[in-house]
Amino acid sequence: MSTKASRSAARLMLAPAVILLLGWMLVPLTLTLIFSFQRYLPLRGGFQGWVGFENYVRFVTSSAFWPSVQATVIIVGGVLLITVTLGILLAILLDQPMWGQGVVRILVIAPFFVMPTVSGLVWKNMFMDPNNGLLSHLWRSFGADPIIWLSDASMLSIILIVSWQWLPFATLILLTAIQSLDSEQLEAAEMDGAPVLSRFWHIILPHLSRAITIVILIQTIFLLAIFAEIFVTTQGSFGTRTLTYLIFQRVLESQNVGLGSAGGIYAVILANIFALFLMRIVGKNLDR
Amino acid sequence: MARSVTTQRKSFNTLIAWIIGLLLFFPILWTILTSFKTEAQAIADPPVWFFFDWTLENYRVVQERSNYSRFLWNSIIIAGGSTILGMIIAIPAAWSMAFVPSRRTKDILLWMLSTKMLPAVGVLYPIYLIFIQFGLLDTRVGLTIVLMLINLPIMIWMLYTYFKEIPGEILEAARMDGAGLKEEILYVLTPMAIPGIASTILLNIILAWNEAFWTLNLTAARAAPLTAFIASYSSPEGLFYAKLSAASTMAIAPILILGWFSQKQLVRGLTFGAVK
C-alpha cells in the first residue's frame, strides 16, 4: 500500500546503488570489449590499429590456452570434489550430538577467514617446502623422500590449499541445510530399521540437493577467479597457469592488452554461464 | 522430541569431530606457535611443539623492519571505509526494495547479483587505466571505492533478506498512527533492522580485509594493505618462517575473531539468502 510519494522516494533511494553498479559494470566492460578488437601494446607503441576478431582467434590458438583451460578445469573440479564430498560428511558429523560442538565448529570454519596470501604462503613454506616444511619432516620420519610439492605435485598442492580454504564454506552451508531437516522424519526411518546408508541416500541427500547445487555454483564462480593462491606460490608455473592467471599475465605482465582483453571477454562469458544457473535458483527463492 | 543417543555413540562422535576439527585448524595453530619461536626452532626437525623458548622477537622485527603498522592501518582504512561507504548506499537501496517493492524489484536484485559474478580479471586493464587516469593507483581512496563496489551487491542482498523479515504490518500500523517517512525509519525500522545491519557490516569487513585480487594489483608501496604485505614474503631472503608466522598471525587474528561471531550471517550473505 505504498503512496505515490513513498514510491518516488523509494526510487530515489535505490538510484545511487543502481547507477554505481551500472557504471561499475558497463564502463570497464565496454573498454575491455573495445580493447579486445585492437592491437594494443602500451609499452611497445601503444595503439596499433583495429584487428577485428584476431585477438580472439590468437588467444584460443596460442599454445598456452588449452593447458590453461585444463588447469582451470582440474583445479575447480578437484576442489569441488573434495569440498563437497568432505563438506557433506563433515556437516552430517557436526549435526550429531557431541561434547564441545560449538568449539569444533569454530575450528572447522576458521580456515575460511584466513586471507588467501597467508594461506598460500603458510602452506608453501611451512608445510610444503621440500627442506624445512612440516610435511617433508613427516615424510622423512617415515624414511621416505620428501615430495617437492609445488613443482612435482603442483596441481595437487594448489587443490589442497584451495580446498582447505573452501571446505569450511561448503560445510557451513550444508550444515545449515541439514539442520533444517525434520528430525522426526529421520527418527521414523531409524525406527523402521532403515540402515544408515539408505537413510543417507533417501532422506539426507535429497534434502541437501538444493544446498549442494548452490555450493557448487557459488564456489565455481569464486574458484574460476582464484588468483592470490597461485600468485604467491607457483606464479603460474609447473602447469598451474589457470585461465584467470593467463589473462592476468597477458594484460599486466606482458602488457598485451588486446590479447588479454579478448581472454577477459571469454572469462566473462564463462562466468556468466554459471551465474545464470545460480541466478535462476536464487530467483526462484525470491518468489517464495 | 530429542533424539536419544547412547553415551558411547556421543563419545565416538566427539572423538572423530575433534580430531578432524584440530586437523583442519592445525595450519593456523602451527602458524601461531611458530610466530613465538626463533628462526632456528621454526625449521627444527623433529619439530618443536610447545616446549621452546617463547619469544616476542619476531613481532618486534616485523614491525621494525617492514613498518607493519602502516599496512595494518591501510587494511583498516580500506576495509572499514569501503564498508561504511557501501552501507550508506546499500541501506537505502535495500530498504526501498524491501518495503516499497515494484514489479521490477526482483529483476533489479538479480541484476545486481550478476555484477558480483563479473570476473575481476576481465576488467583488470580498464580499471588499471582508469586508476592511472585519475591518479588513483596505489591510493587508499581508489581501493576503498573498488572494494565498496565489488561488495555492494552482497551488502544490498544481505540487508534485503533481513529487511524482508520485518513484518509489514508494523509499518502499516505506524503509518495509520500518522508516522511520516522520517519517523517510520527512525523509530520503527531502525531498531528492528540493527541486527541485520550489524551482521552485514561484519561480513563485509571480513570480505574486504581478505580481498586479494585488487589489493595486489592496484597497490604498490603506499596504499598496500596486509594482503599485499604478506605477499611480499613470497620472495624472501634467508630464514623467515618465524617472521612470516608473526606477520601472518597479526594479519589474520582480527578477522578470525570477527569471523567467529559471524558464522550464521556468513551463510546468508554468501548464498544471497538462498540458504538460511
Interface residues (C-beta under 8 A of the other chain):
Chain A: M1 S2 S6 R7 A9 A10 R11 M13 L14 P16 A17 V18 L20 L21 W24 M25 V27 P28 L29 L31 T32 F35 L90 L93 L94 Q96 P97 M98 W99 G100 Q101 V103 V104 R105 I106 L107 V108 I109 A110 P111 F112 F113 V114 M115 P116 T117 V118 S119 G120 L121 V122 W123 K124 N125 M126 F127 N131 N132 L134 H137 R140 S141 W164 L167 P168 F169 L172 I173 T176 A177 S183 E184 E187 R210 A211 I214 I218 I221 L224 A225 F227 A228 F231 V232 T233 T244 I247 F248 V251 L252 V257 G260 S261 G264 I265 A267 V268 L270 A271 N272 F274 A275 L278 M279 I281 V282 G283 N285 L286 D287
Chain B: M1 R3 V5 R9 K10 N13 T14 I16 A17 W18 I20 G21 L22 L24 F25 P27 I28 W30 T31 T34 A42 I43 D45 P46 P47 I89 A90 P92 A93 W95 S96 M97 F99 V100 S102 K106 I108 L109 L110 M112 L113 S114 T115 M117 L118 P119 A120 V121 G122 V123 L124 Y125 P126 I127 Y128 L129 I130 L149 L152 P153 I156 E172 L181 I206 W209 N210 A212 F213 L216 N217 L226 T227 A228 I230 A231 Y233 S234 F240 Y241 L244 S245 S248 A251 I252 I255 L256 L258 G259 W260 Q263 K264 L266 V267 L270 T271 F272 G273 A274 V275 K276
